[in-house]
Amino acid sequence: MKYNISNNGYYGDFGGAYIPEMLYPNVEELRQNYLKIMAEPSFKEEFNQLLKDYVGRPSPLYFARRLSKKYNTKIYLKREDLNHTGAHKVNNTIGQILMAQRLGKTRIIAETGAGQHGVATATVCALMGMECIVYMGEIDIARQAPNVARMKMLGAKVVPALSGSRTLKDATNEAIRDWINNPINTHYIIGSVVGPHPYPDMVARFQAVVSEEIQWQLKEKEGKTTPDYVVACVGGGSNAAGAFYHYLENTNVKLIAVEAAGKGIHSGESAATSVLGREGIIHGSKTLLMQTKDGQITEPYSISAGLDYPGVGPMHAHLYKTGRAEFISITDDEAMTAGLELSQLEGIIPAIETSHAFAIFDHKKFKADDVVVINLSGRGDKDLQNYIDYFKL
Protein backbone atom coordinates (compact mmCIF):
# COMPACT_ATOMS: atom_id res chain seq x y z
CA MET A 1 0.00 0.00 0.00
CA LYS A 2 1.31 3.43 -0.92
CA TYR A 3 0.74 6.15 1.66
CA ASN A 4 2.77 8.90 0.02
CA ILE A 5 1.44 11.16 -2.73
CA SER A 6 1.03 9.92 -6.32
CA ASN A 7 2.48 11.69 -9.35
CA ASN A 8 -0.85 13.35 -10.08
CA GLY A 9 -1.25 14.74 -6.55
CA TYR A 10 -3.47 12.15 -4.87
CA TYR A 11 -3.26 10.12 -1.68
CA GLY A 12 -5.46 7.21 -2.73
CA ASP A 13 -8.86 8.77 -3.42
CA PHE A 14 -7.99 12.13 -1.88
CA GLY A 15 -6.13 15.23 -3.03
CA GLY A 16 -5.94 16.83 -6.46
CA ALA A 17 -6.38 20.46 -7.40
CA TYR A 18 -10.03 21.52 -7.63
CA ILE A 19 -9.53 25.20 -8.28
CA PRO A 20 -11.19 28.04 -10.19
CA GLU A 21 -9.62 28.71 -13.57
CA MET A 22 -8.31 32.06 -12.34
CA LEU A 23 -6.09 30.26 -9.81
CA TYR A 24 -4.71 27.76 -12.28
CA PRO A 25 -1.59 29.77 -13.32
CA ASN A 26 -0.53 30.33 -9.68
CA VAL A 27 -0.95 26.71 -8.64
CA GLU A 28 0.53 25.31 -11.83
CA GLU A 29 3.65 27.49 -11.55
CA LEU A 30 4.20 26.10 -8.07
CA ARG A 31 3.47 22.50 -9.09
CA GLN A 32 5.95 22.60 -11.95
CA ASN A 33 8.75 24.06 -9.84
CA TYR A 34 8.47 23.01 -6.19
CA LEU A 35 10.32 19.69 -6.37
CA LYS A 36 13.06 21.09 -8.63
CA ILE A 37 13.61 24.05 -6.28
CA MET A 38 13.62 21.84 -3.18
CA ALA A 39 16.25 19.60 -4.78
CA GLU A 40 18.65 22.49 -5.53
CA PRO A 41 21.77 22.27 -3.32
CA SER A 42 21.62 26.03 -2.62
CA PHE A 43 18.00 25.73 -1.46
CA LYS A 44 18.75 22.76 0.80
CA GLU A 45 21.77 24.53 2.27
CA GLU A 46 19.86 27.74 3.03
CA PHE A 47 16.83 25.86 4.41
CA ASN A 48 18.94 23.67 6.72
CA GLN A 49 21.07 26.61 7.86
CA LEU A 50 18.00 28.64 8.84
CA LEU A 51 16.44 25.65 10.63
CA LYS A 52 19.63 25.29 12.63
CA ASP A 53 20.62 28.89 13.39
CA TYR A 54 17.27 30.69 13.29
CA VAL A 55 14.66 28.11 14.34
CA GLY A 56 16.99 26.31 16.76
CA ARG A 57 16.73 22.78 15.35
CA PRO A 58 17.09 19.96 16.04
CA SER A 59 14.32 20.17 18.62
CA PRO A 60 14.97 17.77 21.53
CA LEU A 61 13.36 14.36 21.92
CA TYR A 62 12.62 14.36 25.63
CA PHE A 63 11.84 11.32 27.78
CA ALA A 64 8.87 12.33 29.94
CA ARG A 65 9.79 10.42 33.09
CA ARG A 66 6.83 11.30 35.34
CA LEU A 67 4.24 11.00 32.56
CA SER A 68 5.74 7.63 31.58
CA LYS A 69 5.57 6.42 35.17
CA LYS A 70 1.93 7.45 35.54
CA TYR A 71 0.81 5.62 32.38
CA ASN A 72 3.33 2.76 32.68
CA THR A 73 4.84 3.12 29.21
CA LYS A 74 7.80 4.94 27.62
CA ILE A 75 6.67 8.38 26.50
CA TYR A 76 8.94 10.65 24.49
CA LEU A 77 8.03 14.22 23.57
CA LYS A 78 9.23 15.77 20.33
CA ARG A 79 9.74 19.32 21.54
CA GLU A 80 8.47 21.43 18.62
CA ASP A 81 7.28 23.89 21.27
CA LEU A 82 10.93 24.93 21.67
CA ASN A 83 11.25 26.19 18.09
CA HIS A 84 11.51 29.93 17.48
CA THR A 85 7.88 31.25 17.41
CA GLY A 86 6.74 28.39 19.67
CA ALA A 87 5.44 25.72 17.31
CA HIS A 88 6.19 23.46 14.36
CA LYS A 89 4.70 25.98 11.91
CA VAL A 90 7.99 27.79 11.27
CA ASN A 91 9.54 24.70 9.61
CA ASN A 92 7.11 25.18 6.73
CA THR A 93 7.16 28.98 6.53
CA ILE A 94 10.97 29.01 6.25
CA GLY A 95 10.71 26.56 3.35
CA GLN A 96 7.92 28.44 1.62
CA ILE A 97 9.51 31.90 1.91
CA LEU A 98 12.64 30.52 0.22
CA MET A 99 10.38 28.97 -2.43
CA ALA A 100 8.59 32.31 -2.96
CA GLN A 101 11.91 34.14 -3.38
CA ARG A 102 13.07 31.68 -6.02
CA LEU A 103 9.77 32.11 -7.88
CA GLY A 104 10.31 35.89 -7.88
CA LYS A 105 7.39 36.74 -5.56
CA THR A 106 7.48 39.91 -3.46
CA ARG A 107 4.23 39.73 -1.48
CA ILE A 108 3.13 37.00 0.94
CA ILE A 109 -0.37 36.14 2.10
CA ALA A 110 -1.40 33.55 4.69
CA GLU A 111 -4.37 32.33 6.69
CA THR A 112 -4.25 31.47 10.37
CA GLY A 113 -6.52 29.98 13.05
CA ALA A 114 -4.67 29.79 16.34
CA GLY A 115 -2.28 32.43 15.06
CA GLN A 116 0.85 30.25 15.20
CA HIS A 117 1.08 29.97 11.42
CA GLY A 118 0.35 33.69 11.09
CA VAL A 119 3.17 34.49 13.52
CA ALA A 120 5.52 32.07 11.73
CA THR A 121 4.68 33.69 8.37
CA ALA A 122 5.06 37.23 9.72
CA THR A 123 8.38 36.16 11.22
CA VAL A 124 9.90 34.90 7.97
CA CYS A 125 8.56 37.91 6.06
CA ALA A 126 10.32 40.19 8.54
CA LEU A 127 13.44 38.06 8.15
CA MET A 128 13.36 38.38 4.36
CA GLY A 129 11.94 41.91 4.12
CA MET A 130 8.72 40.93 2.33
CA GLU A 131 5.22 42.36 2.55
CA CYS A 132 2.93 40.17 4.67
CA ILE A 133 -0.88 40.03 4.87
CA VAL A 134 -2.46 37.51 7.26
CA TYR A 135 -6.16 36.65 7.11
CA MET A 136 -7.68 35.57 10.41
CA GLY A 137 -11.26 34.92 11.51
CA GLU A 138 -12.76 37.66 13.66
CA ILE A 139 -13.51 35.15 16.46
CA ASP A 140 -9.95 33.81 16.38
CA ILE A 141 -8.57 37.37 16.52
CA ALA A 142 -10.47 37.82 19.79
CA ARG A 143 -9.38 34.55 21.38
CA GLN A 144 -5.74 34.68 20.23
CA ALA A 145 -4.94 38.32 21.03
CA PRO A 146 -1.26 37.73 21.97
CA ASN A 147 -0.54 36.20 18.56
CA VAL A 148 -2.33 39.05 16.78
CA ALA A 149 -0.11 41.51 18.65
CA ARG A 150 2.98 39.51 17.71
CA MET A 151 2.04 39.54 14.01
CA LYS A 152 1.51 43.29 14.04
CA MET A 153 4.78 43.83 15.89
CA LEU A 154 6.54 41.79 13.20
CA GLY A 155 5.16 44.15 10.55
CA ALA A 156 2.30 42.05 9.18
CA LYS A 157 -1.14 43.39 8.31
CA VAL A 158 -3.84 41.28 10.01
CA VAL A 159 -7.13 41.27 8.08
CA PRO A 160 -10.24 39.94 9.86
CA ALA A 161 -12.48 37.43 8.06
CA LEU A 162 -16.06 38.52 8.81
CA SER A 163 -18.02 35.85 6.91
CA GLY A 164 -19.36 32.42 7.94
CA SER A 165 -18.17 31.18 11.33
CA ARG A 166 -15.40 33.84 11.26
CA THR A 167 -12.75 31.20 11.98
CA LEU A 168 -10.03 29.34 10.03
CA LYS A 169 -12.18 28.15 7.12
CA ASP A 170 -13.31 31.71 6.43
CA ALA A 171 -9.80 33.13 6.73
CA THR A 172 -8.70 30.59 4.11
CA ASN A 173 -11.52 31.70 1.79
CA GLU A 174 -10.38 35.33 2.09
CA ALA A 175 -6.75 34.41 1.40
CA ILE A 176 -7.75 32.50 -1.75
CA ARG A 177 -9.75 35.54 -2.97
CA ASP A 178 -6.70 37.74 -2.44
CA TRP A 179 -4.51 35.32 -4.40
CA ILE A 180 -6.93 35.32 -7.35
CA ASN A 181 -6.74 39.13 -7.41
CA ASN A 182 -2.93 39.28 -7.11
CA PRO A 183 -1.59 36.35 -9.14
CA ILE A 184 1.71 37.77 -10.42
CA ASN A 185 3.59 39.05 -7.37
CA THR A 186 1.96 37.06 -4.53
CA HIS A 187 2.76 33.70 -2.97
CA TYR A 188 0.19 32.11 -0.66
CA ILE A 189 1.87 30.34 2.27
CA ILE A 190 -0.68 27.71 3.31
CA GLY A 191 -0.03 26.62 6.89
CA SER A 192 -1.25 23.04 6.82
CA VAL A 193 -1.35 19.95 4.60
CA VAL A 194 -4.53 21.21 2.95
CA GLY A 195 -5.35 23.05 -0.26
CA PRO A 196 -4.76 22.13 -3.90
CA HIS A 197 -1.83 19.97 -4.98
CA PRO A 198 1.12 20.59 -4.53
CA TYR A 199 0.47 22.23 -1.14
CA PRO A 200 -0.31 19.10 0.94
CA ASP A 201 2.86 17.42 -0.33
CA MET A 202 5.08 20.52 -0.15
CA VAL A 203 4.05 21.33 3.43
CA ALA A 204 4.48 17.67 4.47
CA ARG A 205 7.99 17.64 2.98
CA PHE A 206 9.00 20.79 4.87
CA GLN A 207 7.55 19.36 8.10
CA ALA A 208 9.20 15.96 7.50
CA VAL A 209 12.26 17.28 9.36
CA VAL A 210 10.33 16.30 12.51
CA SER A 211 10.27 12.54 11.81
CA GLU A 212 13.72 12.71 10.22
CA GLU A 213 15.08 13.90 13.58
CA ILE A 214 12.97 11.45 15.61
CA GLN A 215 14.68 8.57 13.79
CA TRP A 216 18.26 9.41 14.79
CA GLN A 217 17.27 10.79 18.20
CA LEU A 218 15.46 7.56 19.07
CA LYS A 219 18.46 5.55 17.89
CA GLU A 220 20.57 7.41 20.45
CA LYS A 221 18.06 6.85 23.27
CA GLU A 222 16.52 3.46 22.55
CA GLY A 223 18.96 1.89 20.08
CA LYS A 224 16.34 1.81 17.31
CA THR A 225 14.99 4.33 14.80
CA THR A 226 11.37 3.22 15.03
CA PRO A 227 8.95 3.90 17.90
CA ASP A 228 5.94 1.65 18.47
CA TYR A 229 3.56 4.62 18.22
CA VAL A 230 3.68 8.17 16.89
CA VAL A 231 0.91 10.42 18.22
CA ALA A 232 -0.05 13.89 16.97
CA CYS A 233 -3.07 16.18 17.03
CA VAL A 234 -4.80 16.82 13.69
CA GLY A 235 -6.74 19.86 12.47
CA GLY A 236 -5.58 20.24 8.90
CA GLY A 237 -2.72 18.04 10.00
CA SER A 238 0.72 19.58 9.32
CA ASN A 239 2.38 18.60 12.60
CA ALA A 240 1.02 15.06 12.25
CA ALA A 241 2.19 14.87 8.63
CA GLY A 242 5.69 15.87 9.73
CA ALA A 243 5.79 13.39 12.62
CA PHE A 244 4.37 10.54 10.50
CA TYR A 245 6.26 11.25 7.25
CA HIS A 246 9.27 8.92 7.50
CA TYR A 247 7.15 6.17 9.04
CA LEU A 248 4.26 6.16 6.55
CA GLU A 249 5.39 3.00 4.73
CA ASN A 250 6.65 1.22 7.87
CA THR A 251 3.52 -0.45 9.21
CA ASN A 252 5.36 -1.66 12.34
CA VAL A 253 5.04 1.95 13.53
CA LYS A 254 1.44 2.63 14.55
CA LEU A 255 0.18 6.13 13.83
CA ILE A 256 -2.40 7.84 16.03
CA ALA A 257 -4.11 11.04 14.86
CA VAL A 258 -6.01 12.93 17.55
CA GLU A 259 -8.94 15.13 16.54
CA ALA A 260 -11.05 17.66 18.41
CA ALA A 261 -14.44 16.34 19.50
CA GLY A 262 -15.35 19.74 20.96
CA LYS A 263 -18.34 19.36 23.27
CA GLY A 264 -18.84 15.76 22.13
CA ILE A 265 -18.67 14.05 18.74
CA HIS A 266 -22.44 14.18 18.17
CA SER A 267 -23.11 17.37 20.13
CA GLY A 268 -23.32 19.53 17.01
CA GLU A 269 -20.26 21.38 18.32
CA SER A 270 -17.32 19.30 17.17
CA ALA A 271 -14.48 19.08 14.67
CA ALA A 272 -14.12 15.29 14.54
CA THR A 273 -13.84 15.04 10.76
CA SER A 274 -12.94 11.35 10.60
CA VAL A 275 -16.22 10.38 12.31
CA LEU A 276 -18.51 13.10 10.98
CA GLY A 277 -16.98 13.78 7.58
CA ARG A 278 -17.62 12.33 4.16
CA GLU A 279 -15.92 12.86 0.83
CA GLY A 280 -16.13 16.39 -0.44
CA ILE A 281 -14.09 19.27 -1.78
CA ILE A 282 -12.79 22.15 0.33
CA HIS A 283 -10.15 24.77 -0.45
CA GLY A 284 -9.01 23.04 -3.62
CA SER A 285 -8.71 19.38 -2.64
CA LYS A 286 -10.91 16.32 -2.34
CA THR A 287 -10.89 15.07 1.23
CA LEU A 288 -13.08 14.15 4.20
CA LEU A 289 -15.29 17.06 5.08
CA MET A 290 -18.00 17.80 7.63
CA GLN A 291 -21.07 18.72 5.56
CA THR A 292 -24.84 18.64 5.46
CA LYS A 293 -26.82 16.19 3.29
CA ASP A 294 -26.91 18.77 0.48
CA GLY A 295 -23.18 19.44 0.65
CA GLN A 296 -23.08 22.65 2.68
CA ILE A 297 -20.06 22.80 5.01
CA THR A 298 -20.93 22.18 8.68
CA GLU A 299 -19.43 24.76 11.00
CA PRO A 300 -16.77 23.08 13.14
CA TYR A 301 -16.14 23.84 16.79
CA SER A 302 -13.23 23.27 19.16
CA ILE A 303 -11.90 25.11 22.19
CA SER A 304 -8.60 25.19 20.28
CA ALA A 305 -8.52 27.69 17.43
CA GLY A 306 -6.07 25.53 15.46
CA LEU A 307 -8.25 22.39 15.34
CA ASP A 308 -11.66 23.79 14.40
CA TYR A 309 -11.37 23.08 10.68
CA PRO A 310 -14.26 21.22 9.00
CA GLY A 311 -11.95 19.00 6.93
CA VAL A 312 -8.65 17.22 7.24
CA GLY A 313 -5.68 17.13 4.86
CA PRO A 314 -5.94 14.55 2.04
CA MET A 315 -2.97 12.58 3.44
CA HIS A 316 -4.87 12.07 6.68
CA ALA A 317 -8.13 11.27 4.90
CA HIS A 318 -6.23 8.48 3.12
CA LEU A 319 -4.58 7.27 6.34
CA TYR A 320 -8.03 7.11 7.94
CA LYS A 321 -9.78 5.37 5.04
CA THR A 322 -7.05 2.73 4.68
CA GLY A 323 -6.79 2.18 8.42
CA ARG A 324 -3.08 3.09 8.39
CA ALA A 325 -3.67 5.61 11.18
CA GLU A 326 -5.99 5.26 14.13
CA PHE A 327 -8.12 8.36 14.72
CA ILE A 328 -9.18 9.24 18.27
CA SER A 329 -11.53 12.13 19.08
CA ILE A 330 -10.94 14.13 22.26
CA THR A 331 -13.36 16.58 23.87
CA ASP A 332 -12.54 20.10 25.07
CA ASP A 333 -12.72 18.95 28.69
CA GLU A 334 -10.41 15.98 28.14
CA ALA A 335 -7.88 18.16 26.30
CA MET A 336 -7.84 20.90 28.94
CA THR A 337 -7.38 18.36 31.73
CA ALA A 338 -4.52 16.70 29.82
CA GLY A 339 -2.86 20.08 29.26
CA LEU A 340 -2.97 20.83 32.98
CA GLU A 341 -1.63 17.35 33.77
CA LEU A 342 1.37 17.76 31.43
CA SER A 343 2.07 21.16 32.97
CA GLN A 344 2.10 19.75 36.49
CA LEU A 345 3.86 16.45 35.78
CA GLU A 346 6.57 17.67 33.41
CA GLY A 347 6.72 21.45 33.80
CA ILE A 348 5.68 21.98 30.17
CA ILE A 349 2.57 24.02 29.32
CA PRO A 350 1.34 22.82 25.92
CA ALA A 351 -0.77 24.59 23.32
CA ILE A 352 -4.41 23.50 23.62
CA GLU A 353 -4.12 21.89 20.16
CA THR A 354 -1.28 19.72 21.48
CA SER A 355 -3.15 18.97 24.72
CA HIS A 356 -5.59 16.89 22.68
CA ALA A 357 -2.77 14.44 21.86
CA PHE A 358 -1.96 14.02 25.56
CA ALA A 359 -5.54 13.03 26.37
CA ILE A 360 -5.29 9.67 24.60
CA PHE A 361 -4.02 7.79 27.64
CA ASP A 362 -7.56 7.56 29.02
CA HIS A 363 -8.69 6.08 25.70
CA LYS A 364 -5.87 3.73 24.87
CA LYS A 365 -3.63 1.51 26.97
CA PHE A 366 0.00 0.95 26.04
CA LYS A 367 2.39 -1.82 27.08
CA ALA A 368 5.20 -1.08 29.56
CA ASP A 369 7.91 -1.49 26.93
CA ASP A 370 6.09 0.44 24.16
CA VAL A 371 7.94 3.50 22.89
CA VAL A 372 5.33 6.22 22.34
CA VAL A 373 6.46 9.46 20.67
CA ILE A 374 4.07 12.40 21.03
CA ASN A 375 4.64 15.41 18.83
CA LEU A 376 4.50 18.34 21.24
CA SER A 377 3.57 20.68 18.43
CA GLY A 378 3.28 23.99 20.26
CA ARG A 379 3.66 25.80 23.55
CA GLY A 380 0.82 27.16 25.61
CA ASP A 381 1.79 30.84 26.00
CA LYS A 382 -0.81 31.86 23.43
CA ASP A 383 -3.50 29.90 25.30
CA LEU A 384 -2.87 31.10 28.85
CA GLN A 385 -6.05 33.19 28.93
CA ASN A 386 -8.09 30.17 27.78
CA TYR A 387 -6.50 28.02 30.49
CA ILE A 388 -7.06 30.78 33.10
CA ASP A 389 -10.75 31.11 32.14
CA TYR A 390 -11.31 27.35 32.01
CA PHE A 391 -9.67 26.43 35.31
CA LYS A 392 -10.49 29.73 37.05
CA LEU A 393 -6.78 30.11 37.81
C-alpha positions in Angstrom: 0.0 0.0 0.0 1.3 3.4 -0.9 0.7 6.2 1.7 2.8 8.9 0.0 1.4 11.2 -2.7 1.0 9.9 -6.3 2.5 11.7 -9.4 -0.8 13.4 -10.1 -1.3 14.7 -6.6 -3.5 12.2 -4.9 -3.3 10.1 -1.7 -5.5 7.2 -2.7 -8.9 8.8 -3.4 -8.0 12.1 -1.9 -6.1 15.2 -3.0 -5.9 16.8 -6.5 -6.4 20.5 -7.4 -10.0 21.5 -7.6 -9.5 25.2 -8.3 -11.2 28.0 -10.2 -9.6 28.7 -13.6 -8.3 32.1 -12.3 -6.1 30.3 -9.8 -4.7 27.8 -12.3 -1.6 29.8 -13.3 -0.5 30.3 -9.7 -1.0 26.7 -8.6 0.5 25.3 -11.8 3.6 27.5 -11.6 4.2 26.1 -8.1 3.5 22.5 -9.1 5.9 22.6 -12.0 8.7 24.1 -9.8 8.5 23.0 -6.2 10.3 19.7 -6.4 13.1 21.1 -8.6 13.6 24.0 -6.3 13.6 21.8 -3.2 16.3 19.6 -4.8 18.6 22.5 -5.5 21.8 22.3 -3.3 21.6 26.0 -2.6 18.0 25.7 -1.5 18.8 22.8 0.8 21.8 24.5 2.3 19.9 27.7 3.0 16.8 25.9 4.4 18.9 23.7 6.7 21.1 26.6 7.9 18.0 28.6 8.8 16.4 25.7 10.6 19.6 25.3 12.6 20.6 28.9 13.4 17.3 30.7 13.3 14.7 28.1 14.3 17.0 26.3 16.8 16.7 22.8 15.3 17.1 20.0 16.0 14.3 20.2 18.6 15.0 17.8 21.5 13.4 14.4 21.9 12.6 14.4 25.6 11.8 11.3 27.8 8.9 12.3 29.9 9.8 10.4 33.1 6.8 11.3 35.3 4.2 11.0 32.6 5.7 7.6 31.6 5.6 6.4 35.2 1.9 7.5 35.5 0.8 5.6 32.4 3.3 2.8 32.7 4.8 3.1 29.2 7.8 4.9 27.6 6.7 8.4 26.5 8.9 10.6 24.5 8.0 14.2 23.6 9.2 15.8 20.3 9.7 19.3 21.5 8.5 21.4 18.6 7.3 23.9 21.3 10.9 24.9 21.7 11.2 26.2 18.1 11.5 29.9 17.5 7.9 31.2 17.4 6.7 28.4 19.7 5.4 25.7 17.3 6.2 23.5 14.4 4.7 26.0 11.9 8.0 27.8 11.3 9.5 24.7 9.6 7.1 25.2 6.7 7.2 29.0 6.5 11.0 29.0 6.2 10.7 26.6 3.4 7.9 28.4 1.6 9.5 31.9 1.9 12.6 30.5 0.2 10.4 29.0 -2.4 8.6 32.3 -3.0 11.9 34.1 -3.4 13.1 31.7 -6.0 9.8 32.1 -7.9 10.3 35.9 -7.9 7.4 36.7 -5.6 7.5 39.9 -3.5 4.2 39.7 -1.5 3.1 37.0 0.9 -0.4 36.1 2.1 -1.4 33.6 4.7 -4.4 32.3 6.7 -4.2 31.5 10.4 -6.5 30.0 13.1 -4.7 29.8 16.3 -2.3 32.4 15.1 0.8 30.3 15.2 1.1 30.0 11.4 0.4 33.7 11.1 3.2 34.5 13.5 5.5 32.1 11.7 4.7 33.7 8.4 5.1 37.2 9.7 8.4 36.2 11.2 9.9 34.9 8.0 8.6 37.9 6.1 10.3 40.2 8.5 13.4 38.1 8.2 13.4 38.4 4.4 11.9 41.9 4.1 8.7 40.9 2.3 5.2 42.4 2.6 2.9 40.2 4.7 -0.9 40.0 4.9 -2.5 37.5 7.3 -6.2 36.7 7.1 -7.7 35.6 10.4 -11.3 34.9 11.5 -12.8 37.7 13.7 -13.5 35.1 16.5 -9.9 33.8 16.4 -8.6 37.4 16.5 -10.5 37.8 19.8 -9.4 34.5 21.4 -5.7 34.7 20.2 -4.9 38.3 21.0 -1.3 37.7 22.0 -0.5 36.2 18.6 -2.3 39.1 16.8 -0.1 41.5 18.6 3.0 39.5 17.7 2.0 39.5 14.0 1.5 43.3 14.0 4.8 43.8 15.9 6.5 41.8 13.2 5.2 44.1 10.6 2.3 42.1 9.2 -1.1 43.4 8.3 -3.8 41.3 10.0 -7.1 41.3 8.1 -10.2 39.9 9.9 -12.5 37.4 8.1 -16.1 38.5 8.8 -18.0 35.8 6.9 -19.4 32.4 7.9 -18.2 31.2 11.3 -15.4 33.8 11.3 -12.7 31.2 12.0 -10.0 29.3 10.0 -12.2 28.2 7.1 -13.3 31.7 6.4 -9.8 33.1 6.7 -8.7 30.6 4.1 -11.5 31.7 1.8 -10.4 35.3 2.1 -6.8 34.4 1.4 -7.7 32.5 -1.7 -9.7 35.5 -3.0 -6.7 37.7 -2.4 -4.5 35.3 -4.4 -6.9 35.3 -7.3 -6.7 39.1 -7.4 -2.9 39.3 -7.1 -1.6 36.4 -9.1 1.7 37.8 -10.4 3.6 39.0 -7.4 2.0 37.1 -4.5 2.8 33.7 -3.0 0.2 32.1 -0.7 1.9 30.3 2.3 -0.7 27.7 3.3 0.0 26.6 6.9 -1.3 23.0 6.8 -1.3 20.0 4.6 -4.5 21.2 3.0 -5.4 23.1 -0.3 -4.8 22.1 -3.9 -1.8 20.0 -5.0 1.1 20.6 -4.5 0.5 22.2 -1.1 -0.3 19.1 0.9 2.9 17.4 -0.3 5.1 20.5 -0.2 4.1 21.3 3.4 4.5 17.7 4.5 8.0 17.6 3.0 9.0 20.8 4.9 7.6 19.4 8.1 9.2 16.0 7.5 12.3 17.3 9.4 10.3 16.3 12.5 10.3 12.5 11.8 13.7 12.7 10.2 15.1 13.9 13.6 13.0 11.5 15.6 14.7 8.6 13.8 18.3 9.4 14.8 17.3 10.8 18.2 15.5 7.6 19.1 18.5 5.5 17.9 20.6 7.4 20.5 18.1 6.9 23.3 16.5 3.5 22.5 19.0 1.9 20.1 16.3 1.8 17.3 15.0 4.3 14.8 11.4 3.2 15.0 9.0 3.9 17.9 5.9 1.7 18.5 3.6 4.6 18.2 3.7 8.2 16.9 0.9 10.4 18.2 -0.1 13.9 17.0 -3.1 16.2 17.0 -4.8 16.8 13.7 -6.7 19.9 12.5 -5.6 20.2 8.9 -2.7 18.0 10.0 0.7 19.6 9.3 2.4 18.6 12.6 1.0 15.1 12.3 2.2 14.9 8.6 5.7 15.9 9.7 5.8 13.4 12.6 4.4 10.5 10.5 6.3 11.2 7.3 9.3 8.9 7.5 7.2 6.2 9.0 4.3 6.2 6.6 5.4 3.0 4.7 6.6 1.2 7.9 3.5 -0.4 9.2 5.4 -1.7 12.3 5.0 1.9 13.5 1.4 2.6 14.5 0.2 6.1 13.8 -2.4 7.8 16.0 -4.1 11.0 14.9 -6.0 12.9 17.6 -8.9 15.1 16.5 -11.0 17.7 18.4 -14.4 16.3 19.5 -15.4 19.7 21.0 -18.3 19.4 23.3 -18.8 15.8 22.1 -18.7 14.0 18.7 -22.4 14.2 18.2 -23.1 17.4 20.1 -23.3 19.5 17.0 -20.3 21.4 18.3 -17.3 19.3 17.2 -14.5 19.1 14.7 -14.1 15.3 14.5 -13.8 15.0 10.8 -12.9 11.3 10.6 -16.2 10.4 12.3 -18.5 13.1 11.0 -17.0 13.8 7.6 -17.6 12.3 4.2 -15.9 12.9 0.8 -16.1 16.4 -0.4 -14.1 19.3 -1.8 -12.8 22.1 0.3 -10.2 24.8 -0.5 -9.0 23.0 -3.6 -8.7 19.4 -2.6 -10.9 16.3 -2.3 -10.9 15.1 1.2 -13.1 14.1 4.2 -15.3 17.1 5.1 -18.0 17.8 7.6 -21.1 18.7 5.6 -24.8 18.6 5.5 -26.8 16.2 3.3 -26.9 18.8 0.5 -23.2 19.4 0.7 -23.1 22.7 2.7 -20.1 22.8 5.0 -20.9 22.2 8.7 -19.4 24.8 11.0 -16.8 23.1 13.1 -16.1 23.8 16.8 -13.2 23.3 19.2 -11.9 25.1 22.2 -8.6 25.2 20.3 -8.5 27.7 17.4 -6.1 25.5 15.5 -8.2 22.4 15.3 -11.7 23.8 14.4 -11.4 23.1 10.7 -14.3 21.2 9.0 -12.0 19.0 6.9 -8.7 17.2 7.2 -5.7 17.1 4.9 -5.9 14.5 2.0 -3.0 12.6 3.4 -4.9 12.1 6.7 -8.1 11.3 4.9 -6.2 8.5 3.1 -4.6 7.3 6.3 -8.0 7.1 7.9 -9.8 5.4 5.0 -7.1 2.7 4.7 -6.8 2.2 8.4 -3.1 3.1 8.4 -3.7 5.6 11.2 -6.0 5.3 14.1 -8.1 8.4 14.7 -9.2 9.2 18.3 -11.5 12.1 19.1 -10.9 14.1 22.3 -13.4 16.6 23.9 -12.5 20.1 25.1 -12.7 19.0 28.7 -10.4 16.0 28.1 -7.9 18.2 26.3 -7.8 20.9 28.9 -7.4 18.4 31.7 -4.5 16.7 29.8 -2.9 20.1 29.3 -3.0 20.8 33.0 -1.6 17.3 33.8 1.4 17.8 31.4 2.1 21.2 33.0 2.1 19.7 36.5 3.9 16.4 35.8 6.6 17.7 33.4 6.7 21.4 33.8 5.7 22.0 30.2 2.6 24.0 29.3 1.3 22.8 25.9 -0.8 24.6 23.3 -4.4 23.5 23.6 -4.1 21.9 20.2 -1.3 19.7 21.5 -3.1 19.0 24.7 -5.6 16.9 22.7 -2.8 14.4 21.9 -2.0 14.0 25.6 -5.5 13.0 26.4 -5.3 9.7 24.6 -4.0 7.8 27.6 -7.6 7.6 29.0 -8.7 6.1 25.7 -5.9 3.7 24.9 -3.6 1.5 27.0 0.0 0.9 26.0 2.4 -1.8 27.1 5.2 -1.1 29.6 7.9 -1.5 26.9 6.1 0.4 24.2 7.9 3.5 22.9 5.3 6.2 22.3 6.5 9.5 20.7 4.1 12.4 21.0 4.6 15.4 18.8 4.5 18.3 21.2 3.6 20.7 18.4 3.3 24.0 20.3 3.7 25.8 23.6 0.8 27.2 25.6 1.8 30.8 26.0 -0.8 31.9 23.4 -3.5 29.9 25.3 -2.9 31.1 28.9 -6.0 33.2 28.9 -8.1 30.2 27.8 -6.5 28.0 30.5 -7.1 30.8 33.1 -10.7 31.1 32.1 -11.3 27.3 32.0 -9.7 26.4 35.3 -10.5 29.7 37.0 -6.8 30.1 37.8 
